[in-house]
Amino acid sequence: MLHVRAADHKERVITVVEREDNPDDGEWVQENSFEINGWSKNGELLLASQVEAQGDWDETTPVIFDFSTGRFWRVELNPLFKRMIPSGCYVVYRALGFTADGAVLIAPFSADSAETKPCFPISRWKLDFRKSTITRVEMMKKN
């Protein structure tokens, strides 16, 4: 659950995801948390990340809350990137903030060891959370 409060001081509780706690399912060793990633330029959208972690593994899912409508979006990223990820490549995602046009900037990267070449290229992607679509963003090259 995520508790948010708008400028009108009215608290809203968002049930982002639920699970049934069962000691036999092995999920008790998972850590679950939220990170606040940023606000839209107009202050109406809040970007947070739901983080599920267990050992070296984590799944980070952006959650966007619109204070003007009371609506929220939770967008699982792996299905959007799946066709671009080579078999056996483990990719993690980080929400970096909002872009000027209101999309969410995502940084995917492969979780390879320092001794191996990354199996997924360093890149940035715009997430249109309303349509659950991604578009690659050209990165500036360093001179």
PyMOL commands that set and color helices and strands:
alter all, ss='L'
color gray80, all
select helices_A, chain A and resi 23-25+27-29+78-84
alter helices_A, ss='H'
color red, helices_A
select strands_A, chain A and resi 2-5+11-14+31-39+45-54+57-66+71-74+91-98+104-110+124-128+133-137
alter strands_A, ss='S'
color yellow, strands_A
deselect
rebuild
show_as cartoon
